[in-house]
Amino acid sequence: MDEKLNGMTSGEMILAAIFSLSQKIMMLYSKAVLRETGLNWQDWRILRAVVSMQSCRAQDICEESGIKKSHVSNGLARLEEYGHISRVTNEGDKRSRIVVSTQQGQNLVARAEPKLQEFETQLTNQPDVGDPDALLTSLRSYKDELGRLLEDDAPARTSQK
């Protein structure tokens, strides 16, 4: 049975640390995507899917990105408004439209993807730990480091306004 510390079992503490960590990682990633692309992270994932598939339907994007159809539809409307994609009638099925990336969309992905992949690599290059106590210690350390990064990012955002 898990020992209790501060009213929480070590398992609960690990889950709480993972949850907190995942929120901070998502916030950092979202900020990096916005900084590099001007897009929110879902629209970025949609654009990357369109560029990689070259020609697709909204349903294909849902399957590729794991994003719900309603979010994909709204994202496609924004991306089309920004000039990153275009939608044309599907000759094989007049009820659906084919999505293709524009040169502008392809250029944005080509420019931003390497920078964001580098950022993702930095986030995931943490040592593997099998011991639950070592995992919890590692998660706390990682959480503290992400907190520091978020604090360091705050003055930069303020000075940009």
MIKE-909246 format. One line per field, with one value per atom (N, C-alpha, C): x, y, z; residue in three letters; atom name; residue number from 1. Coordinates in pm, 1 decimal, padded with zeros to 6 digits. Atoms other than C-alpha are relative to their C-alpha. Example, Ala and Ser with C-alpha at 12.3 -4.5 7.8 and 13.67 -1.06 7.14 Angstrom:
<sites>
east c(00089.0, 01230.0, 00090.0, -00082.0, 01367.0, -00077.0)
north c(-00119.0, -00450.0, 00120.0, -00119.0, -00106.0, 00109.0)
up c(00000.0, 00780.0, 00000.0, -00006.0, 00714.0, 00073.0)
drenlum c(Ala, Ala, Ala, Ser, Ser, Ser)
kolke c(N, CA, C, N, CA, C)
drenba c(1, 1, 1, 2, 2, 2)
</sites>
This chain:
<sites>
east c(00083.5, 00000.0, 00088.2, -00076.2, 00120.0, 00003.0, -00010.7, 00252.3, -00064.4, 00062.8, 00064.2, 00095.5, -00081.5, 00247.4, -00087.2, 00086.5, 00056.4, -00140.6, 00134.8, -00267.5, -00014.6, 00006.8, -00179.8, 00091.8, -00087.6, -00044.0, 00105.8, -00104.2, 00274.1, -00056.4, 00063.6, 00061.0, -00078.8, 00076.3, -00168.4, 00093.5, -00096.5, 00133.5, 00060.7, -00055.5, 00278.2, -00102.4, 00103.7, -00055.0, -00019.5, 00014.5, -00088.2, 00117.5, -00118.5, 00268.9, -00005.6, 00011.3, 00208.2, -00103.5, 00104.4, -00114.3, 00050.8, -00053.0, 00052.3, 00106.0, -00106.1, 00351.4, -00058.1, 00058.3, 00134.2, -00063.7, 00058.5, -00050.1, 00108.9, -00109.2, 00277.5, 00064.1, -00057.8, 00417.3, -00091.4, 00094.6, 00100.7, 00001.9, -00005.8, 00118.9, 00126.3, -00125.4, 00484.3, -00005.2, 00008.7, 00417.0, -00093.5, 00095.1, 00113.6, 00062.9, -00067.6, 00320.6, 00105.0, -00101.8, 00600.3, -00065.3, 00071.1, 00353.1, -00049.3, 00050.9, 00191.2, 00114.0, -00115.2, 00531.6, 00055.9, -00062.9, 00662.1, -00093.9, 00093.2, 00343.4, -00111.8, 00116.4, 00084.4, -00130.2, 00117.7, -00154.7, -00013.0, 00014.7, -00305.2, 00047.6, -00062.8, -00171.7, -00087.5, 00085.0, -00478.3, 00005.5, -00009.3, -00468.4, 00135.6, -00132.4, -00094.9, -00000.4, 00005.9, -00161.1, -00080.2, 00083.3, -00433.0, 00080.9, -00079.8, -00204.3, 00110.1, -00104.8, 00079.1, -00057.8, 00063.6, -00161.5, -00032.1, 00034.6, -00282.5, 00125.4, -00124.6, 00073.0, 00058.0, -00059.3, 00187.0, -00083.0, 00084.6, -00113.0, -00017.9, 00006.7, -00108.6, -00141.6, 00137.7, -00474.1, -00083.7, 00073.5, -00731.1, -00138.7, 00131.0, -01078.8, 00012.8, -00001.7, -01163.5, 00008.0, -00002.1, -01223.8, 00141.0, -00138.3, -00870.2, 00085.3, -00074.0, -00735.9, -00033.4, 00041.1, -00938.1, 00076.7, -00068.6, -00787.2, 00150.6, -00144.4, -00434.0, 00040.2, -00038.0, -00437.6, -00062.0, 00069.2, -00676.8, -00087.4, 00082.6, -00874.2, -00143.7, 00142.4, -01256.3, -00039.3, 00046.1, -01442.2, -00040.8, 00044.1, -01598.8, 00120.0, -00120.3, -01255.3, 00076.3, -00065.8, -01109.7, -00074.1, 00078.4, -01394.0, 00025.3, -00026.2, -01344.6, 00143.6, -00140.1, -00966.0, 00021.5, -00013.1, -00996.5, -00053.1, 00055.4, -01215.0, 00100.6, -00100.3, -00951.0, 00121.1, -00118.1, -00662.7, -00027.8, 00036.2, -00848.8, -00004.8, 00005.6, -00913.9, 00140.3, -00138.3, -00540.7, 00078.5, -00067.2, -00451.1, 00094.6, -00090.4, -00274.1, -00051.6, 00059.3, -00515.4, -00107.3, 00119.3, -00785.0, -00082.7, 00091.0, -01087.4, -00072.4, 00065.9, -01226.5, -00099.3, 00101.2, -01525.9, 00063.6, -00047.5, -01453.8, -00077.2, 00067.1, -01528.8, -00062.6, 00051.7, -01584.6, -00120.8, 00111.2, -01836.3, -00031.8, 00032.8, -02002.1, -00037.2, 00036.6, -02104.7, 00122.2, -00120.6, -01744.4, 00095.5, -00100.2, -01453.1, 00139.0, -00139.7, -01086.1, 00078.8, -00082.5, -00839.3, 00142.0, -00139.0, -00502.0, 00069.8, -00075.1, -00229.2, 00041.9, -00050.5, -00130.1, 00152.2, -00144.4, 00229.6, 00032.1, -00018.5, 00195.1, -00002.5, 00008.6, 00088.4, 00120.5, -00117.3, 00370.0, 00125.0, -00115.1, 00623.2, 00000.9, 00008.8, 00497.8, 00043.6, -00038.9, 00532.8, 00149.7, -00143.7, 00877.8, 00085.4, -00076.2, 00994.4, -00012.2, 00024.3, 00836.4, 00023.4, -00008.2, 00845.1, 00135.4, -00129.1, 01221.7, 00017.7, -00012.8, 01210.0, -00088.0, 00090.6, 00909.5, 00043.1, -00052.6, 01061.9, 00117.2, -00110.9, 01372.6, -00054.1, 00063.4, 01152.0, -00057.8, 00056.5, 00968.0, 00110.3, -00112.7, 01302.3, 00054.3, -00047.3, 01416.2, -00095.0, 00098.5, 01092.9, 00006.5, 00005.9, 01121.4, 00133.9, -00131.7, 01495.2, 00023.2, -00015.2, 01448.6, 00044.2, -00048.2, 01627.6, -00114.1, 00098.8, 01424.3, 00020.4, -00007.3, 01343.1, -00105.3, 00092.7, 01184.0, -00046.7, 00032.1, 01184.6, -00104.6, 00104.7, 00860.8, 00050.0, -00053.0, 01050.1, 00088.0, -00084.5, 01304.1, -00087.4, 00092.4, 01016.0, -00062.3, 00061.8, 00845.7, 00100.8, -00104.8, 01173.2, 00027.5, -00024.7, 01233.3, -00114.7, 00115.9, 00878.6, -00001.3, -00004.7, 00914.5, 00106.9, -00108.8, 01246.9, -00040.2, 00043.0, 01103.2, -00107.6, 00107.4, 00795.7, 00059.8, -00065.5, 01019.5, 00069.3, -00069.4, 01224.7, -00099.0, 00101.7, 00910.9, -00058.5, 00048.2, 00783.7, 00095.3, -00101.6, 01111.5, -00004.7, 00008.2, 01081.8, -00121.6, 00120.1, 00727.3, 00021.9, -00029.5, 00845.1, 00096.1, -00096.5, 01138.4, -00068.7, 00072.4, 00892.2, -00089.4, 00093.8, 00663.9, 00056.2, -00052.2, 00897.4, 00010.2, -00011.1, 00951.3, -00135.1, 00133.2, 00576.7, -00041.8, 00036.9, 00530.4, 00071.5, -00077.0, 00807.0, -00040.8, 00043.3, 00655.5, -00125.6, 00127.0, 00330.6, 00023.7)
north c(-00117.8, 00000.0, 00124.5, -00124.1, 00354.4, 00070.0, -00082.2, 00559.7, 00134.5, -00131.1, 00881.8, 00109.2, -00117.3, 01213.0, 00120.5, -00117.5, 01537.4, -00039.9, 00044.5, 01338.4, -00065.7, 00060.7, 01202.1, -00121.2, 00114.4, 00863.9, 00039.0, -00031.9, 00857.4, -00010.3, 00011.9, 00742.0, 00125.0, -00123.5, 01041.8, 00117.7, -00108.6, 01269.4, -00005.3, 00014.5, 01129.6, 00046.4, -00041.6, 01175.4, 00151.6, -00145.7, 01532.1, 00071.0, -00059.6, 01609.7, -00011.1, 00019.6, 01464.3, 00095.9, -00089.5, 01663.9, 00143.8, -00136.1, 01987.6, 00020.6, -00006.1, 01916.5, 00007.9, 00000.0, 01842.1, 00134.2, -00132.8, 02173.1, 00102.4, -00094.7, 02366.0, -00025.9, 00033.3, 02180.3, 00050.2, -00044.3, 02252.6, 00151.4, -00145.7, 02620.9, 00046.9, -00036.4, 02642.8, -00030.0, 00037.7, 02459.0, 00094.7, -00091.3, 02676.4, 00136.1, -00129.0, 02990.0, -00006.7, 00015.4, 02857.8, -00003.4, 00007.1, 02775.1, 00138.9, -00134.2, 03119.0, 00093.6, -00085.6, 03290.6, -00029.0, 00037.7, 03097.6, 00008.6, 00010.8, 03078.2, 00103.0, -00087.9, 03325.4, -00077.6, 00087.0, 03027.4, -00061.8, 00080.7, 02843.9, -00141.3, 00130.7, 02491.1, -00093.4, 00087.8, 02318.4, 00038.4, -00042.4, 02528.7, -00038.4, 00042.6, 02455.2, -00148.3, 00144.3, 02080.2, -00027.2, 00016.4, 02111.1, 00038.6, -00043.9, 02308.3, -00100.2, 00100.7, 02057.6, -00124.4, 00117.7, 01773.4, 00026.1, -00033.3, 01950.5, 00002.6, -00008.1, 02024.4, -00139.5, 00133.5, 01666.7, -00089.4, 00083.5, 01509.4, 00060.1, -00073.8, 01771.7, 00023.6, -00013.0, 01709.8, -00096.4, 00086.3, 01581.0, 00055.8, -00042.5, 01599.4, 00033.9, -00034.0, 01737.9, -00127.2, 00126.0, 01380.1, -00059.0, 00048.6, 01285.9, 00074.9, -00081.5, 01572.5, -00044.6, 00049.2, 01450.2, -00126.8, 00126.8, 01104.5, 00020.1, -00025.8, 01240.8, 00071.7, -00086.2, 01495.7, -00039.9, 00035.6, 01340.4, 00112.0, -00113.9, 01666.2, -00024.6, 00018.2, 01662.3, 00075.8, -00056.7, 01740.7, 00146.4, -00139.4, 02062.5, 00094.1, -00082.1, 02193.9, 00010.9, -00001.8, 02096.4, 00094.9, -00088.5, 02273.8, 00146.1, -00138.6, 02592.6, 00040.3, -00028.1, 02571.2, 00019.3, -00014.4, 02523.4, 00135.9, -00131.1, 02834.5, 00110.9, -00101.3, 03037.9, -00007.7, 00016.5, 02892.8, 00047.6, -00048.3, 02968.5, 00153.9, -00145.7, 03325.9, 00060.4, -00047.6, 03365.3, -00022.8, 00026.8, 03236.6, -00118.6, 00114.8, 02918.8, -00124.3, 00114.7, 02673.4, 00052.3, -00029.0, 02667.1, -00127.9, 00113.8, 02443.0, 00006.2, 00009.3, 02326.0, -00115.0, 00104.5, 02112.8, -00132.5, 00135.0, 01739.7, -00051.6, 00047.5, 01620.0, -00138.0, 00134.5, 01266.6, -00002.7, -00007.8, 01376.2, 00148.0, -00143.0, 01715.8, 00052.1, -00043.2, 01720.7, 00037.0, -00029.4, 01743.6, 00087.8, -00084.4, 01970.8, -00055.5, 00041.7, 01897.8, 00119.3, -00103.1, 02092.2, -00013.1, -00002.6, 02193.6, 00119.1, -00110.8, 02409.9, 00095.6, -00101.0, 02731.9, 00008.3, -00020.3, 02833.7, 00069.4, -00070.6, 03066.5, -00098.3, 00101.1, 02773.4, -00092.1, 00086.7, 02553.9, 00071.9, -00078.2, 02831.9, 00013.8, -00012.8, 02880.7, -00129.3, 00129.1, 02508.9, -00022.8, 00020.9, 02494.5, 00086.2, -00090.8, 02792.6, -00036.0, 00018.0, 02707.2, -00142.0, 00138.7, 02327.5, -00036.6, 00036.4, 02290.0, 00062.1, -00066.3, 02542.8, -00067.7, 00065.1, 02374.4, -00143.0, 00134.5, 02028.2, 00006.2, -00017.2, 02153.3, 00023.1, -00025.8, 02283.3, -00129.4, 00127.8, 01947.5, -00094.5, 00085.4, 01764.9, 00040.0, -00047.7, 01982.6, -00043.8, 00040.3, 01902.2, -00149.8, 00144.8, 01528.0, -00063.3, 00055.7, 01484.2, -00007.0, 00020.5, 01387.5, -00144.6, 00136.3, 01082.7, -00092.7, 00100.7, 00765.9, -00037.8, 00042.0, 00679.5, -00106.5, 00108.5, 00355.3, -00001.9, -00003.1, 00407.5, 00108.0, -00100.5, 00582.1, 00122.5, -00114.6, 00799.3, 00088.0, -00075.1, 00898.7, 00071.8, -00062.6, 00968.3, 00124.4, -00113.6, 01193.8, 00114.0, -00101.3, 01376.5, 00065.9, -00052.4, 01413.6, 00089.4, -00080.0, 01540.7, 00133.3, -00125.2, 01796.7, 00093.3, -00079.9, 01914.7, 00058.8, -00043.2, 01932.7, 00107.2, -00096.8, 02116.1, 00133.4, -00122.9, 02369.5, 00070.9, -00058.1, 02421.9, 00062.5, -00056.8, 02473.7, 00126.7, -00120.0, 02720.7, 00115.5, -00102.2, 02910.7, 00052.2, -00041.0, 02912.2, 00088.4, -00082.2, 03048.3, 00138.3, -00128.7, 03321.9, 00081.0, -00068.6, 03405.9, 00054.8, -00039.8, 03431.5, 00120.6, -00107.5, 03679.6, 00138.9, -00133.6, 03987.3, 00022.0, -00013.2, 03917.7, 00034.3, -00029.4, 03917.3, 00141.2, -00133.7, 04237.3, 00105.5, -00098.1, 04417.9, 00005.6, 00001.2, 04317.7, 00083.5, -00073.9, 04506.0, 00145.2)
up c(00000.0, 00000.0, 00000.0, 00008.2, -00078.8, 00134.8, -00120.0, 00210.9, -00028.4, 00017.3, 00269.3, 00044.2, -00029.2, 00262.9, -00031.3, 00017.1, 00313.7, -00044.2, 00032.0, 00285.8, -00135.9, 00133.0, -00061.3, -00004.7, 00020.6, -00157.5, -00102.9, 00098.2, -00364.6, -00141.7, 00132.1, -00660.5, -00034.9, 00023.3, -00620.6, -00025.9, 00019.0, -00592.6, -00140.3, 00134.6, -00915.3, -00103.3, 00094.6, -01096.4, 00002.3, -00010.8, -00963.7, -00066.2, 00061.4, -01071.5, -00151.5, 00145.2, -01418.5, -00057.6, 00047.1, -01456.4, -00005.4, -00005.6, -01347.5, -00107.2, 00099.9, -01569.1, -00141.0, 00134.6, -01873.4, -00032.2, 00023.0, -01829.4, -00032.7, 00025.1, -01814.8, -00136.3, 00130.3, -02116.0, -00111.4, 00102.6, -02315.4, -00012.2, 00003.6, -02218.6, -00071.7, 00066.8, -02324.5, -00149.8, 00141.3, -02650.0, -00075.0, 00063.6, -02726.9, -00024.6, 00015.7, -02669.6, -00110.2, 00104.8, -02891.5, -00137.9, 00128.1, -03169.8, -00039.1, 00028.8, -03144.6, -00040.5, 00028.8, -03141.8, -00140.0, 00127.1, -03445.0, -00119.6, 00112.7, -03654.3, -00000.2, -00010.0, -03528.5, 00010.2, -00006.6, -03500.1, 00138.4, -00121.2, -03205.1, -00031.8, 00022.3, -03156.5, -00082.4, 00081.6, -03308.0, -00146.8, 00139.6, -03623.9, -00059.3, 00045.5, -03647.0, -00035.5, 00028.3, -03624.9, -00126.6, 00120.0, -03890.7, -00124.2, 00114.9, -04123.6, -00031.8, 00024.1, -04076.8, -00066.4, 00060.0, -04160.8, -00146.6, 00138.8, -04476.8, -00086.6, 00077.0, -04591.6, -00022.2, 00016.2, -04526.7, -00092.5, 00087.1, -04704.4, -00138.4, 00125.2, -04983.9, -00051.8, 00045.6, -05076.6, 00083.1, -00091.6, -04830.6, 00028.9, -00048.1, -04681.7, 00148.2, -00142.7, -04337.6, 00084.2, -00074.7, -04219.7, 00005.4, 00002.0, -04325.7, 00102.4, -00096.2, -04114.4, 00142.1, -00132.4, -03813.8, 00034.8, -00023.5, -03850.3, 00018.3, -00006.1, -03903.2, 00128.8, -00111.8, -03621.0, 00133.3, -00123.4, -03367.8, 00054.1, -00040.9, -03355.0, -00044.7, 00029.9, -03345.2, -00126.9, 00127.8, -03669.5, 00013.6, -00014.8, -03534.5, 00014.6, -00015.4, -03431.8, -00132.4, 00131.1, -03769.8, -00093.9, 00087.9, -03953.5, 00032.4, -00040.2, -03752.0, -00033.4, 00031.8, -03793.0, -00148.9, 00145.6, -04169.5, -00046.0, 00036.2, -04192.2, 00031.7, -00036.5, -04006.4, -00093.6, 00085.5, -04210.0, -00142.5, 00132.8, -04532.6, 00000.4, -00013.4, -04413.1, 00002.7, -00008.8, -04334.6, -00129.9, 00126.3, -04682.7, 00001.4, -00010.7, -04565.1, -00073.0, 00071.5, -04731.9, -00095.0, 00080.0, -04996.9, -00005.4, 00008.9, -05031.4, -00133.6, 00130.9, -05362.9, 00003.6, 00006.9, -05454.3, -00039.7, 00029.0, -05454.3, -00120.7, 00122.6, -05807.5, 00019.0, -00024.9, -05676.4, 00092.0, -00095.0, -05410.5, 00021.3, -00000.7, -05459.3, 00138.7, -00135.8, -05088.4, 00082.3, -00079.3, -04966.7, -00079.6, 00064.0, -05038.4, 00028.4, -00012.5, -05089.6, 00054.7, -00062.1, -04878.0, -00054.0, 00045.9, -05020.7, 00065.6, -00058.7, -04875.0, -00110.9, 00093.0, -05043.8, 00016.2, -00011.8, -05103.7, 00132.0, -00127.0, -04805.6, 00117.4, -00105.6, -04583.9, 00000.7, 00010.2, -04711.6, 00050.3, -00045.4, -04648.4, 00152.3, -00145.3, -04292.2, 00067.9, -00058.2, -04216.0, -00017.0, 00025.6, -04376.6, 00092.3, -00084.8, -04169.7, 00148.0, -00144.0, -03832.2, 00049.7, -00046.9, -03818.6, 00060.4, -00062.7, -03757.2, 00138.8, -00129.5, -03471.5, 00104.6, -00094.9, -03311.8, 00029.3, -00025.7, -03354.8, 00097.4, -00093.8, -03175.3, 00141.4, -00129.0, -02894.6, 00057.9, -00044.6, -02875.0, 00047.1, -00037.6, -02861.1, 00136.1, -00129.9, -02571.6, 00111.6, -00101.1, -02386.5, 00030.0, -00018.2, -02438.9, 00035.5, -00032.5, -02371.6, 00150.2, -00143.4, -02009.5, 00022.3, -00023.8, -01864.6, 00040.1, -00037.7, -01832.2, 00145.9, -00139.7, -01473.2, 00023.9, -00027.9, -01357.7, 00144.2, -00141.4, -00981.9, 00026.6, -00024.4, -00867.7, 00077.2, -00075.4, -00616.6, -00089.3, 00092.3, -00881.6, -00103.0, 00094.7, -01124.1, 00061.9, -00067.6, -00869.8, 00016.5, -00013.7, -00801.7, -00134.6, 00133.9, -01174.7, -00046.0, 00037.7, -01232.2, 00073.7, -00077.4, -00953.4, -00055.9, 00055.5, -01096.1, -00134.7, 00132.1, -01446.6, 00013.4, -00024.4, -01314.4, 00044.0, -00045.1, -01136.4, -00116.5, 00114.7, -01451.7, -00097.4, 00088.5, -01662.2, 00060.2, -00068.0, -01402.3, -00018.9, 00021.1, -01432.5, -00143.2, 00140.2, -01812.1, -00024.8, 00015.0, -01789.7, 00059.7, -00062.6, -01552.5, -00086.6, 00086.4, -01783.4, -00125.0, 00120.5, -02075.1, 00027.6, -00034.1, -01890.1, -00033.2, 00033.8, -01919.2, -00151.2, 00144.4, -02289.9, -00061.4, 00050.7, -02352.5, 00035.8, -00043.7, -02154.0, -00083.7, 00076.6, -02344.5, -00146.8, 00138.7, -02681.7, -00021.0, 00014.6, -02609.6, -00026.1)
drenlum c(Met, Met, Met, Asp, Asp, Asp, Glu, Glu, Glu, Lys, Lys, Lys, Leu, Leu, Leu, Asn, Asn, Asn, Gly, Gly, Gly, Met, Met, Met, Thr, Thr, Thr, Ser, Ser, Ser, Gly, Gly, Gly, Glu, Glu, Glu, Met, Met, Met, Ile, Ile, Ile, Leu, Leu, Leu, Ala, Ala, Ala, Ala, Ala, Ala, Ile, Ile, Ile, Phe, Phe, Phe, Ser, Ser, Ser, Leu, Leu, Leu, Ser, Ser, Ser, Gln, Gln, Gln, Lys, Lys, Lys, Ile, Ile, Ile, Met, Met, Met, Met, Met, Met, Leu, Leu, Leu, Tyr, Tyr, Tyr, Ser, Ser, Ser, Lys, Lys, Lys, Ala, Ala, Ala, Val, Val, Val, Leu, Leu, Leu, Arg, Arg, Arg, Glu, Glu, Glu, Thr, Thr, Thr, Gly, Gly, Gly, Leu, Leu, Leu, Asn, Asn, Asn, Trp, Trp, Trp, Gln, Gln, Gln, Asp, Asp, Asp, Trp, Trp, Trp, Arg, Arg, Arg, Ile, Ile, Ile, Leu, Leu, Leu, Arg, Arg, Arg, Ala, Ala, Ala, Val, Val, Val, Val, Val, Val, Ser, Ser, Ser, Met, Met, Met, Gln, Gln, Gln, Ser, Ser, Ser, Cys, Cys, Cys, Arg, Arg, Arg, Ala, Ala, Ala, Gln, Gln, Gln, Asp, Asp, Asp, Ile, Ile, Ile, Cys, Cys, Cys, Glu, Glu, Glu, Glu, Glu, Glu, Ser, Ser, Ser, Gly, Gly, Gly, Ile, Ile, Ile, Lys, Lys, Lys, Lys, Lys, Lys, Ser, Ser, Ser, His, His, His, Val, Val, Val, Ser, Ser, Ser, Asn, Asn, Asn, Gly, Gly, Gly, Leu, Leu, Leu, Ala, Ala, Ala, Arg, Arg, Arg, Leu, Leu, Leu, Glu, Glu, Glu, Glu, Glu, Glu, Tyr, Tyr, Tyr, Gly, Gly, Gly, His, His, His, Ile, Ile, Ile, Ser, Ser, Ser, Arg, Arg, Arg, Val, Val, Val, Thr, Thr, Thr, Asn, Asn, Asn, Glu, Glu, Glu, Gly, Gly, Gly, Asp, Asp, Asp, Lys, Lys, Lys, Arg, Arg, Arg, Ser, Ser, Ser, Arg, Arg, Arg, Ile, Ile, Ile, Val, Val, Val, Val, Val, Val, Ser, Ser, Ser, Thr, Thr, Thr, Gln, Gln, Gln, Gln, Gln, Gln, Gly, Gly, Gly, Gln, Gln, Gln, Asn, Asn, Asn, Leu, Leu, Leu, Val, Val, Val, Ala, Ala, Ala, Arg, Arg, Arg, Ala, Ala, Ala, Glu, Glu, Glu, Pro, Pro, Pro, Lys, Lys, Lys, Leu, Leu, Leu, Gln, Gln, Gln, Glu, Glu, Glu, Phe, Phe, Phe, Glu, Glu, Glu, Thr, Thr, Thr, Gln, Gln, Gln, Leu, Leu, Leu, Thr, Thr, Thr, Asn, Asn, Asn, Gln, Gln, Gln, Pro, Pro, Pro, Asp, Asp, Asp, Val, Val, Val, Gly, Gly, Gly, Asp, Asp, Asp, Pro, Pro, Pro, Asp, Asp, Asp, Ala, Ala, Ala, Leu, Leu, Leu, Leu, Leu, Leu, Thr, Thr, Thr, Ser, Ser, Ser, Leu, Leu, Leu, Arg, Arg, Arg, Ser, Ser, Ser, Tyr, Tyr, Tyr, Lys, Lys, Lys, Asp, Asp, Asp, Glu, Glu, Glu, Leu, Leu, Leu, Gly, Gly, Gly, Arg, Arg, Arg, Leu, Leu, Leu, Leu, Leu, Leu, Glu, Glu, Glu, Asp, Asp, Asp, Asp, Asp, Asp, Ala, Ala, Ala, Pro, Pro, Pro, Ala, Ala, Ala, Arg, Arg, Arg, Thr, Thr, Thr, Ser, Ser, Ser, Gln, Gln, Gln, Lys, Lys, Lys)
kolke c(N, CA, C, N, CA, C, N, CA, C, N, CA, C, N, CA, C, N, CA, C, N, CA, C, N, CA, C, N, CA, C, N, CA, C, N, CA, C, N, CA, C, N, CA, C, N, CA, C, N, CA, C, N, CA, C, N, CA, C, N, CA, C, N, CA, C, N, CA, C, N, CA, C, N, CA, C, N, CA, C, N, CA, C, N, CA, C, N, CA, C, N, CA, C, N, CA, C, N, CA, C, N, CA, C, N, CA, C, N, CA, C, N, CA, C, N, CA, C, N, CA, C, N, CA, C, N, CA, C, N, CA, C, N, CA, C, N, CA, C, N, CA, C, N, CA, C, N, CA, C, N, CA, C, N, CA, C, N, CA, C, N, CA, C, N, CA, C, N, CA, C, N, CA, C, N, CA, C, N, CA, C, N, CA, C, N, CA, C, N, CA, C, N, CA, C, N, CA, C, N, CA, C, N, CA, C, N, CA, C, N, CA, C, N, CA, C, N, CA, C, N, CA, C, N, CA, C, N, CA, C, N, CA, C, N, CA, C, N, CA, C, N, CA, C, N, CA, C, N, CA, C, N, CA, C, N, CA, C, N, CA, C, N, CA, C, N, CA, C, N, CA, C, N, CA, C, N, CA, C, N, CA, C, N, CA, C, N, CA, C, N, CA, C, N, CA, C, N, CA, C, N, CA, C, N, CA, C, N, CA, C, N, CA, C, N, CA, C, N, CA, C, N, CA, C, N, CA, C, N, CA, C, N, CA, C, N, CA, C, N, CA, C, N, CA, C, N, CA, C, N, CA, C, N, CA, C, N, CA, C, N, CA, C, N, CA, C, N, CA, C, N, CA, C, N, CA, C, N, CA, C, N, CA, C, N, CA, C, N, CA, C, N, CA, C, N, CA, C, N, CA, C, N, CA, C, N, CA, C, N, CA, C, N, CA, C, N, CA, C, N, CA, C, N, CA, C, N, CA, C, N, CA, C, N, CA, C, N, CA, C, N, CA, C, N, CA, C, N, CA, C, N, CA, C, N, CA, C, N, CA, C, N, CA, C, N, CA, C, N, CA, C, N, CA, C, N, CA, C, N, CA, C, N, CA, C, N, CA, C, N, CA, C, N, CA, C, N, CA, C, N, CA, C, N, CA, C, N, CA, C, N, CA, C, N, CA, C, N, CA, C, N, CA, C, N, CA, C, N, CA, C, N, CA, C, N, CA, C, N, CA, C, N, CA, C, N, CA, C, N, CA, C, N, CA, C, N, CA, C, N, CA, C)
drenba c(1, 1, 1, 2, 2, 2, 3, 3, 3, 4, 4, 4, 5, 5, 5, 6, 6, 6, 7, 7, 7, 8, 8, 8, 9, 9, 9, 10, 10, 10, 11, 11, 11, 12, 12, 12, 13, 13, 13, 14, 14, 14, 15, 15, 15, 16, 16, 16, 17, 17, 17, 18, 18, 18, 19, 19, 19, 20, 20, 20, 21, 21, 21, 22, 22, 22, 23, 23, 23, 24, 24, 24, 25, 25, 25, 26, 26, 26, 27, 27, 27, 28, 28, 28, 29, 29, 29, 30, 30, 30, 31, 31, 31, 32, 32, 32, 33, 33, 33, 34, 34, 34, 35, 35, 35, 36, 36, 36, 37, 37, 37, 38, 38, 38, 39, 39, 39, 40, 40, 40, 41, 41, 41, 42, 42, 42, 43, 43, 43, 44, 44, 44, 45, 45, 45, 46, 46, 46, 47, 47, 47, 48, 48, 48, 49, 49, 49, 50, 50, 50, 51, 51, 51, 52, 52, 52, 53, 53, 53, 54, 54, 54, 55, 55, 55, 56, 56, 56, 57, 57, 57, 58, 58, 58, 59, 59, 59, 60, 60, 60, 61, 61, 61, 62, 62, 62, 63, 63, 63, 64, 64, 64, 65, 65, 65, 66, 66, 66, 67, 67, 67, 68, 68, 68, 69, 69, 69, 70, 70, 70, 71, 71, 71, 72, 72, 72, 73, 73, 73, 74, 74, 74, 75, 75, 75, 76, 76, 76, 77, 77, 77, 78, 78, 78, 79, 79, 79, 80, 80, 80, 81, 81, 81, 82, 82, 82, 83, 83, 83, 84, 84, 84, 85, 85, 85, 86, 86, 86, 87, 87, 87, 88, 88, 88, 89, 89, 89, 90, 90, 90, 91, 91, 91, 92, 92, 92, 93, 93, 93, 94, 94, 94, 95, 95, 95, 96, 96, 96, 97, 97, 97, 98, 98, 98, 99, 99, 99, 100, 100, 100, 101, 101, 101, 102, 102, 102, 103, 103, 103, 104, 104, 104, 105, 105, 105, 106, 106, 106, 107, 107, 107, 108, 108, 108, 109, 109, 109, 110, 110, 110, 111, 111, 111, 112, 112, 112, 113, 113, 113, 114, 114, 114, 115, 115, 115, 116, 116, 116, 117, 117, 117, 118, 118, 118, 119, 119, 119, 120, 120, 120, 121, 121, 121, 122, 122, 122, 123, 123, 123, 124, 124, 124, 125, 125, 125, 126, 126, 126, 127, 127, 127, 128, 128, 128, 129, 129, 129, 130, 130, 130, 131, 131, 131, 132, 132, 132, 133, 133, 133, 134, 134, 134, 135, 135, 135, 136, 136, 136, 137, 137, 137, 138, 138, 138, 139, 139, 139, 140, 140, 140, 141, 141, 141, 142, 142, 142, 143, 143, 143, 144, 144, 144, 145, 145, 145, 146, 146, 146, 147, 147, 147, 148, 148, 148, 149, 149, 149, 150, 150, 150, 151, 151, 151, 152, 152, 152, 153, 153, 153, 154, 154, 154, 155, 155, 155, 156, 156, 156, 157, 157, 157, 158, 158, 158, 159, 159, 159, 160, 160, 160, 161, 161, 161)
</sites>
